Amino acid sequence: MKKKYARLLLTLSLCPLVTACGTYYTRLSKFHQLFLNEKIVEADHLLAKDKRAARGRSRLLYYLNRGVTHHLLQQYKESNEFFEQAYLIYQDFTSKPVDEALSFLINPTITEYRGEDHEILLIHYYKALNYLQLHDLSASLVECRRLNIQLNQLSDKYNSPKKYRRDAFIHVLMGLIYQANHEYNDAFIAYRNAVEIYQEDYQKLFGLEVPLQLKKDLLYTAYKTGFDDQVTYYKNQFQLAYNPEEEIESGDVICLWNNGLGPIKDEWGLNFILVRGAGGVISFVNEELGLVFPFPISSDRDANQDLADLHLLRVAFPKYIERPLLYEKATIQVHGATYNLERVEDINAISFKVLEERMIWEFSKSLLRVALKKIAEHQLRKQNEILGTILGVVNFATERADTRNWQTIPHSIYYTRIKLPEGNHQLNFQAYSTKKPYVHQTQTLSFQIDTKQTIFYPIHTIDYSVDI
């Protein structure tokens, strides 16, 4: 009878936990399906109905996703309201004690999602884009200053050149906006910083070279600022014959192509054997990967023995899954000329790099979490075997990796600058794949431009090559 009662309690305790299983991506599967089918209005309405999400532990992602949907719907003012709310939530996180202790006891998903470093930077990218579409250049410059603060905090946080510690594209974006406002000195500094980061960081970390257009923009702003020695220096460094003095007064179109979708977080498990050592130390060992994590678990000899007797333990960790690009290249044709869009940011690669950099911490945190759970289970078993068994089942069912991330951001960002005379123009955008099956997408962009005016034109293609 006692065993039957225990089995009943186990079943009842497990039911709600099973329904809560699944990654963050699968829990939002209906939204993602609508989003991928470009039913953006329906996707946003689905988000809007979820009032709990706006107040829950993943509320940052709720506002980020709604910022993206409204941006794609060209509702730029509303989009910025959502992004500003996301920014305020992030700011609130920085002023509150970190609730990491809770994730050691149960599960990291019970903590507030605080965003990855590159995700926070992208808030300001989208806000700046929105302001530019609203023809509010001064507000976009405010976002530039916010971006600069975030970049300084990122540099202070990481010192190693092997880490993602500086963002080249964000400096490019700041330069483009400063140049559009004819603030050539600030634009030159931003472009120079971007070139340095591409050369010292991005080439090694992500395989991205200095874009040709960035080289031209750096030379042009150096010339406009009167830094003739810098013009000569960078022309020699780039081995570029470009002459900024030959630039005619015209209007500029900056096309920013947001291509594909960033990766999604999933989870994976690793098996560890437990090796008991001296002084109450338990070592988690994975021979396949050569991982050894020693922990001074407890002075309780029985608790250590209980852990050691397990011999084998499976622990969940987060991982990224790439959504490969469908379109690898894009061009813009206008008045018989063709302009190539150059990749300036690989958000997919940055995401993988950021997670890789902290995997040792993720390993340590997850293993300690499981160890603490087992200690608590052992202590409860000594008082009540049935309750201890139930806690063991609950611990097993709640051992999940944190799979939350911003899943509506681009895979990569590209750009080009097109100089055009005053008047009405039509640009033909073509994105295409270089691998079979060959696919392409065409868009026609129409607008009017004035001399010395800069128009920022964002283009979005959210397709990717395989289903997740």
C-alpha positions in Angstrom: 0.0 0.0 0.0 2.8 2.3 0.9 4.5 1.7 -2.4 1.3 2.3 -4.4 0.8 5.6 -2.5 4.4 6.6 -3.4 3.8 5.8 -7.0 0.6 7.8 -7.1 2.4 10.8 -5.6 5.2 10.5 -8.1 2.7 10.5 -11.0 0.8 13.5 -9.7 4.0 15.5 -9.0 5.4 14.8 -12.5 2.3 15.7 -14.6 2.5 19.5 -14.4 6.3 19.3 -14.9 6.0 17.3 -18.1 3.6 19.9 -19.6 6.1 22.6 -18.7 8.9 20.9 -20.7 10.1 22.1 -24.0 12.5 24.8 -25.1 11.6 28.5 -25.2 11.4 28.1 -29.0 8.9 25.3 -28.9 6.8 27.1 -26.3 6.4 30.0 -28.8 6.0 27.7 -31.8 2.7 29.3 -33.0 4.2 32.7 -32.9 7.3 31.6 -34.8 5.2 29.8 -37.5 3.3 33.0 -38.1 6.4 35.1 -38.1 8.2 32.9 -40.6 5.2 32.9 -42.9 5.4 36.7 -42.7 2.0 36.9 -41.1 3.4 39.6 -38.8 0.1 41.2 -37.8 -1.2 37.8 -36.6 2.1 37.0 -34.9 2.0 40.3 -33.0 -1.7 39.8 -32.0 -0.7 36.4 -30.6 2.0 38.0 -28.5 -0.4 40.8 -27.3 -2.8 38.2 -26.0 -0.2 36.8 -23.6 -0.5 39.2 -20.8 1.5 37.0 -18.4 4.5 37.2 -20.7 4.6 41.0 -20.3 5.0 40.5 -16.6 6.9 37.1 -16.4 10.5 36.2 -16.1 10.9 36.4 -19.8 9.3 39.8 -20.1 12.5 41.3 -21.7 12.0 38.9 -24.7 8.3 39.8 -24.9 9.1 43.5 -25.4 12.0 42.7 -27.8 9.8 40.6 -30.0 7.0 43.1 -30.1 9.5 45.8 -31.0 10.6 43.7 -34.0 7.0 42.9 -35.2 6.1 46.6 -35.1 9.3 47.6 -36.8 8.5 45.1 -39.6 5.0 46.6 -39.8 6.6 50.0 -40.2 4.9 51.1 -37.0 8.2 52.8 -35.9 6.9 54.9 -33.0 5.1 51.9 -31.4 8.2 49.8 -32.1 10.4 52.2 -30.2 8.0 52.2 -27.3 8.4 48.5 -26.9 12.2 48.7 -27.3 12.4 51.5 -24.8 10.5 49.4 -22.3 12.9 46.5 -23.0 15.8 48.9 -22.3 14.3 50.1 -19.0 13.8 46.4 -17.9 17.5 45.8 -18.7 18.5 48.9 -16.7 16.4 47.7 -13.8 18.3 44.4 -13.9 21.6 46.2 -13.5 20.4 47.9 -10.4 19.0 44.8 -8.7 20.9 41.9 -7.0 21.4 39.0 -9.3 19.0 36.2 -8.6 21.5 33.5 -9.7 21.2 31.8 -6.3 17.7 30.6 -7.2 19.0 28.9 -10.4 21.5 26.9 -8.3 18.6 25.4 -6.3 16.0 24.6 -8.9 16.4 25.7 -12.5 17.9 28.7 -14.3 14.6 29.5 -16.1 13.1 30.6 -12.8 15.3 33.7 -12.9 14.7 36.8 -14.9 16.1 36.6 -18.5 18.6 39.5 -18.6 19.7 39.3 -22.3 23.0 38.6 -23.9 25.5 41.5 -24.5 24.9 41.6 -28.2 21.1 41.5 -27.8 21.2 44.6 -25.6 23.3 46.4 -28.3 20.7 45.5 -30.9 18.0 47.3 -28.9 19.7 50.6 -29.8 20.3 49.4 -33.4 16.6 48.9 -33.9 15.7 52.1 -32.1 18.1 54.1 -34.2 16.7 52.6 -37.3 13.2 53.5 -36.2 14.1 57.1 -35.5 15.8 57.3 -38.9 12.6 56.1 -40.6 10.7 58.8 -38.6 13.2 61.4 -39.9 14.3 62.2 -36.3 18.0 62.3 -36.7 18.6 64.0 -33.3 16.9 61.1 -31.5 18.9 58.6 -33.5 22.1 60.4 -32.2 20.8 59.9 -28.7 20.8 56.1 -29.4 24.3 56.5 -30.6 25.4 57.9 -27.3 23.6 55.1 -25.5 25.4 52.7 -27.8 28.7 54.2 -26.9 27.9 53.7 -23.2 27.0 50.1 -23.7 30.2 49.5 -25.8 32.3 51.0 -23.0 30.7 48.7 -20.5 31.3 45.8 -22.7 35.0 46.7 -23.1 35.3 47.1 -19.3 33.7 43.7 -18.7 36.1 41.7 -21.0 39.8 42.4 -21.5 40.9 39.4 -23.6 41.2 39.9 -27.4 40.0 36.3 -27.7 36.6 37.4 -26.4 33.7 39.3 -27.9 34.4 42.6 -26.2 33.9 45.2 -28.9 31.3 45.5 -31.7 32.6 46.7 -35.0 29.2 47.1 -36.7 27.8 49.3 -33.9 30.7 51.7 -34.5 29.9 51.6 -38.3 26.3 52.5 -37.5 27.3 55.4 -35.3 29.6 56.6 -38.0 26.8 56.4 -40.6 24.4 58.5 -38.4 27.1 61.0 -37.5 28.0 61.4 -41.2 24.3 61.8 -42.1 24.2 64.7 -39.6 27.4 66.2 -41.1 29.3 65.6 -37.9 32.4 64.4 -39.8 34.8 64.4 -36.8 32.6 62.1 -34.7 32.0 60.0 -37.8 35.7 59.6 -38.5 36.4 58.5 -34.9 33.5 55.9 -35.1 34.8 54.6 -38.5 38.4 54.4 -37.3 37.3 52.4 -34.2 35.3 50.1 -36.4 38.3 49.5 -38.7 40.5 48.7 -35.7 38.0 46.2 -34.3 37.6 44.4 -37.7 41.4 44.1 -38.0 42.1 43.1 -34.4 39.0 41.2 -33.4 36.5 40.4 -36.1 39.0 38.9 -38.6 40.2 36.3 -36.1 36.9 35.7 -34.3 34.4 35.8 -37.1 36.3 35.9 -40.4 35.0 39.3 -41.3 37.4 41.7 -43.1 37.1 45.5 -43.2 34.2 46.3 -45.6 35.3 48.3 -48.7 32.5 50.8 -48.1 33.8 51.4 -44.6 37.3 52.1 -46.0 35.8 54.7 -48.3 33.7 56.3 -45.6 36.7 56.5 -43.3 38.8 58.3 -46.0 35.9 60.6 -46.9 35.3 61.8 -43.3 39.0 62.2 -42.7 39.1 64.4 -45.8 36.0 66.4 -44.7 37.6 66.9 -41.2 40.9 68.2 -42.7 42.9 65.2 -41.5 45.0 65.0 -44.7 47.7 62.9 -43.0 45.0 60.3 -42.0 43.8 60.2 -45.6 47.3 59.4 -46.8 47.9 56.9 -43.9 44.8 54.9 -44.6 45.1 55.0 -48.4 48.5 53.4 -47.9 47.2 50.9 -45.4 44.2 49.9 -47.5 46.2 50.1 -50.8 43.1 51.9 -52.1 43.1 54.4 -55.0 39.9 56.0 -53.8 40.1 59.8 -53.9 37.6 61.6 -51.6 38.2 64.9 -53.3 36.4 63.5 -56.4 33.1 62.9 -54.5 30.3 65.0 -55.9 27.7 66.7 -53.8 24.7 64.3 -53.9 22.2 62.5 -51.8 23.1 59.2 -50.1 21.1 56.0 -49.7 22.3 53.7 -46.9 20.8 50.2 -47.5 20.9 48.0 -44.4 20.0 44.4 -45.2 18.9 42.3 -42.2 19.3 38.8 -43.6 17.8 35.6 -42.1 17.3 34.8 -38.5 19.7 34.4 -35.6 20.2 31.0 -33.8 17.8 29.4 -31.3 18.8 28.0 -28.0 18.3 24.4 -27.3 19.7 22.1 -24.7 22.1 19.1 -24.7 23.1 16.7 -22.0 26.4 15.4 -20.8 27.1 12.3 -18.7 29.5 12.7 -15.8 30.9 10.1 -13.5 31.2 11.1 -9.8 34.6 10.4 -8.2 34.8 10.8 -4.4 38.0 12.5 -3.1 39.5 13.4 0.2 38.2 16.2 2.4 34.6 16.0 1.2 35.4 16.7 -2.4 33.3 15.2 -5.2 34.7 15.4 -8.8 32.4 15.4 -11.8 34.4 13.8 -14.7 33.6 13.5 -18.4 36.4 11.5 -20.0 35.2 12.1 -23.6 35.7 15.8 -23.4 38.4 15.7 -20.7 36.4 17.7 -18.2 37.0 17.6 -14.5 35.1 19.7 -12.0 35.9 19.2 -8.3 33.5 20.6 -5.7 33.7 20.6 -1.9 30.1 19.5 -1.6 29.5 18.8 2.1 31.1 17.9 5.4 28.3 15.4 5.8 30.0 12.0 5.1 26.6 10.3 4.3 25.7 13.0 1.8 29.1 12.6 0.0 28.7 8.9 0.0 25.2 9.3 -1.4 26.5 11.4 -4.3 29.5 9.1 -4.9 27.2 6.0 -5.0 25.3 7.6 -8.0 28.4 7.0 -10.2 26.7 8.5 -13.2 24.9 11.8 -13.6 23.4 13.6 -16.6 23.3 17.4 -16.7 21.6 19.7 -19.1 23.4 22.7 -20.7 22.3 25.3 -23.3 23.5 25.2 -26.9 22.7 27.2 -30.0 21.3 25.8 -33.2 22.0 27.8 -36.3 19.3 28.7 -38.8 21.5 28.7 -42.0 21.1 31.6 -44.5 19.0 31.0 -47.5 20.4 34.1 -49.3 24.2 34.4 -49.2 24.5 37.5 -51.4 22.5 40.6 -52.5 22.9 43.4 -54.9 21.2 46.7 -55.7 20.9 47.9 -59.3 20.2 51.6 -60.1 20.8 53.5 -63.3 22.8 50.7 -64.8 25.2 50.4 -61.8 25.4 47.4 -59.4 26.2 47.7 -55.7 27.2 44.8 -53.6 25.8 44.6 -50.0 28.7 43.7 -47.7 28.4 41.8 -44.5 29.3 43.9 -41.5 27.9 41.9 -38.6 27.5 38.1 -38.1 25.1 37.9 -35.2 24.9 34.1 -35.5 28.7 33.8 -35.0 28.7 36.3 -32.2 25.9 34.3 -30.4 27.9 31.1 -30.6 31.1 32.9 -29.5 29.4 34.5 -26.4 28.0 31.2 -25.3 31.3 29.4 -25.9 33.1 32.0 -23.8 31.1 31.2 -20.7 30.6 27.5 -21.1 33.1 26.7 -18.3 30.9 28.8 -16.1 27.7 27.1 -17.4 29.3 23.7 -16.7 30.3 24.7 -13.2 26.9 26.3 -12.4 24.9 23.4 -13.7 27.0 20.7 -12.0 26.8 22.5 -8.7 23.0 22.9 -9.1 22.6 19.2 -9.6 24.9 18.4 -6.6 22.9 20.7 -4.3 19.7 19.1 -5.4 21.1 15.7 -4.6 22.2 16.8 -1.2 18.7 18.2 -0.5 17.2 14.9 -1.7 19.4 12.9 0.5 18.7 15.0 3.6 14.9 14.6 3.0 15.2 10.9 2.4 16.6 10.5 5.9 13.5 12.1 7.3 10.9 10.7 4.9 11.6 8.2 2.2 8.5 8.9 0.2 9.0 12.7 0.2 12.7 12.2 -0.7 11.7 10.0 -3.6 9.2 12.7 -4.8 11.9 15.4 -4.5 14.2 13.2 -6.6 11.6 13.0 -9.4 10.9 16.7 -9.2 14.7 17.4 -9.4 15.0 15.2 -12.4 12.0 16.7 -14.2 13.2 20.3 -13.5 16.8 19.7 -14.6 16.6 21.9 -17.7 18.9 24.3 -19.4 17.9 27.9 -20.0 17.0 28.0 -23.7 15.8 31.6 -23.8 17.2 34.0 -26.3 16.0 36.7 -28.7 15.0 34.7 -31.7 13.6 37.3 -34.1 17.0 39.1 -34.7 18.8 38.8 -38.0 21.4 36.1 -38.7 23.6 38.8 -40.4 23.6 42.5 -41.3 24.9 43.9 -44.6 25.1 47.4 -46.0 26.1 49.6 -48.9 26.1 53.4 -49.6 24.7 54.6 -52.9 25.2 58.2 -54.1 22.4 59.6 -56.2 21.5 63.0 -57.7 18.5 64.9 -56.4 15.2 63.5 -57.7 13.1 60.4 -57.8 14.7 57.0 -58.0 13.9 53.3 -58.2 16.4 50.7 -56.8 16.2 47.0 -57.6 17.2 44.8 -54.7 18.0 41.2 -55.5 19.0 38.5 -52.9 20.0 35.1 -54.1 21.6 31.9 -53.0 24.9 30.5 -54.4 24.1 26.9 -53.7 21.5 24.6 -55.1 18.5 24.9 -55.2 19.1 28.4 -56.5 16.5 30.8 -55.1 16.3 34.6 -55.2 14.1 37.4 -54.0 13.5 40.8 -55.7 12.2 44.0 -54.2 11.8 47.4 -55.9 12.5 50.4 -53.7 11.2 53.8 -54.7 11.9 57.2 -53.1 12.8 60.8 -53.6 16.1 62.3 -52.4 17.5 65.8 -52.0 21.1 66.9 -52.3 23.1 66.4 -49.1 20.3 64.2 -47.7 21.0 60.7 -46.4 18.2 58.1 -46.5 18.5 54.9 -44.4 16.6 52.1 -46.0 16.3 48.8 -44.0 15.5 45.6 -46.0 14.4 42.4 -44.2 14.5 38.8 -45.5 13.6 36.4 -42.7 13.8 33.1 -44.7 16.4 30.5 -43.8 17.4 27.3 -45.5 16.1 24.5 -43.2 13.3 24.0 -40.8 14.0 23.8 -37.1 
